[in-house]
Amino acid sequence: MGISGECGEIPLVRRGRPGALGGFCRGDGQSQWKRRAIAAVGLALLIALGSSGAVLFHAHSSAEAGEDRTVIVQNGDTLWGFAARYAGPDVDVREWIFQLRRMNHLPNGTIYPGMVLRLPGTK
């Protein structure tokens, strides 16, 4: 005894549980797990791409508006790297780093991923 469906005859009892009708036409439930895993990975990628795009947009838009530029420190970033990227060709890099440390209240040159740093303007 069962219910007729697009997958053929569906029994009313599956794996000893009355009324357990979910998961038919999918084998043993692995494909549902795979779909959920793929959806989770896709969602994680969207979140990662969205957040990195927001950081890039923020740095770009604040520089256009003439406001203080900010960056979020990523793994592997250094103050010297920021100076090379943002200080400009005619700026003394040591002075620029000194200003950056003073603006952000950094007692030394140690920075950590996730920190938000204000960048000094170029001269």
N, C-alpha and C positions, 0 to 999 in steps of 0.2 A: 504494500500500500504506500502511496506517495503522491506527489504533486507533479504534474507534467509541466515542463518548462522548455526553454530553448536548449538546455543541456541534456535533455532527455528526462527520464524518470528520476525525480529527486526524492529520496526517502525522507520521511518525517523524523526519523531518528538517525543521527550521525554520530559516530564515536561514542555511543552509549548515552548521548544527551538528547532528550526530547526537544524537538523544535530547533535544533542547531542547523539552520539553513544557510548561514553565511559561508562564503568561500567556495561554493560550487563553481564548476567550470574553470577553476584555477589550480587544480591539482591539490597539493597538500598544504596550500597556504603560503608557499615560498614566493610565488609571484606577487602576492599582496605585500609581503615583507620587502621584496626588491623594489616595488613601486614606491613604498614609503621611504626606503633608503635613498633612492634616486631623487625623490622630492625634497628630502632633507638636505642632500648635497647641493641641489639646485638652489634652494632657499639660502643656504650658507654662502654660496657664490654670489648671489644677488646682493646679499647684505654686505659682503666684503667689497664688491665692486661699487656699490652705492656709497659706502662710507669713504672709500678712497676718492671717489669722484667729488664728494662733498668737500673733502680737504683741499683738493686741487682747485675747485671752484672758489672756495673761501680765500685761498691765498691769491688767486688771480683777481677776484673782484675787489678785494681790499687794496691791492696794489694800484688798480685803476682809479679808485676813489681817492687816492692820496692819503689814506689812513695808514696807521701802523700796520705793517704786514705781520702775520703770525704764521708759524709752522708748528706742526705736531711732530715731535721727535720720533723717528722710526729706528728700528734696530740697526746699528751700524753707523748712525749719524754722528758727526762730530762738529764742534764749534768751527774748526778750520774748514770743514766741508761746507757749512752754511756760509762762511765768509767767502769762500771761493765762488759759491753759487750766487750770492745776493749782494755782496759789497760793492761791486763795480770795479772797473779797471784802474781808476785813479785814486782809490781809497787805500789808506794804510790798513792792512788786514789786522795788525795788532791792535790798533785804535778801535777798529770796528768791533772786534771780539771784546775788548774792554767795555765798550758801550753796551753791547749785548748782555754781558754779565751784570753790569750795573742796572740796566732796565729790568732784568728778570730776577734780580736779587740772588744771583748765583755766587756763593762764596769762593768757589773754585770752578774749574772747567768740567765738572762731572754733570752729565745729563743722562736721562733715562728715557726709554721708549714710553710714549704716551704723554710726555710733558708738552705743554703748549708754551712756545717761546715767542715773545714779541721781537721783531727784528728792527734794528736801527735803520733810519733812512740813509740814502746815499748822499754824499756831499755834492 
